[in-house]
Amino acid sequence: MSNHFSKASFLIKCSHEQAVLAQEAISFITEATEEEGEELLSKSQSDYNVLENLILSMLELHPEFNMEEPTFTVPNSASENYSLELATEVVDGGLCVSHDETIDLNHAIAVTQAILSTFNLPQMVSISAAYVCDKAQVDSFGGAMVVVTKDSSHCLDSYQFAQSMQDSHSAGLQHALCKVTFYHGEHSYDSRYLLSCTTSEKPADVAFALLSGLTEAEPNVDRFVCLSEEDNSGVSLASVEELTAYEFSMFSKVIPLLGTLSQTEA
């Protein structure tokens, strides 16, 4: 039987005093009694000192914490404190965070963001995690890169990347980012759209065919489509850049598909 681990070690740059307070906050969350914790939560936030603000921030960012029904102990388990699966050490330059066996990245993110936000620290902390196994077992190795600021966190997971690429490959798809230029009289502006097509097609040809479908007019050789001679308006395909399946899935949250472009929008 194989044992699996998540290894990580990173530094949160802060003062010695701030690092010590962070350790005290972690100890309080994981070791204080339910009564002590509930007493803290019952206080007005305006009465909190710095340590109490840090404790509250770590609690609110903890993945199990329920903002609608806040409790100091794990919901539905009054005898169980919130766990923080990580170890810390005050070192020159700040607080070193790691774990001898398996670190919980969600806990690491919560602690890191709480420290940065409570002390209003401007830096970005990078957390590089390695997923390892004590035996050579297929698909048992990987990793993740997380970046954390006082306001947000973002994660790139190797499994998610590989899975999105595999799904796209199996479906025979390729993806692209298209820059489209719109013209109206003497004015012009650029906009970007996503495109997905089969691997047997040329993305630029598919993109231009979609633009050509906006009008019955014949397109010219410069990939320009006249939308209205009366308004002196038109549209052209400025560029087409290849995207990985993972990039496409991320961009699709904020960038529309080229196929959704209509004559009205153009």
VENRA-V624247 format. One record per run of one state. SS is the DSSP state (helix for helix, strand for strand, loop for the rest). FROM is the first residue (numbers start at 1). LEN is the number of residues. Records with the same first field share a line. If there is no record, write none. Layout:
SS=FROM-LEN / FROM-LEN
This chain:
loop=1-3 / 14-2 / 32-2 / 43-2 / 48-2 / 62-11 / 74-7 / 82-5 / 92-2 / 99-6 / 119-6 / 134-8 / 149-4 / 172-1 / 185-2 / 199-4 / 213-11 / 229-4 / 244-1 / 252-5 / 261-6
strand=4-10 / 73-1 / 81-1 / 87-5 / 94-5 / 125-9 / 142-7 / 153-5 / 173-12 / 187-12 / 224-5 / 233-11 / 257-1
helix=16-16 / 34-9 / 45-3 / 50-12 / 105-14 / 158-14 / 203-10 / 245-7 / 258-3
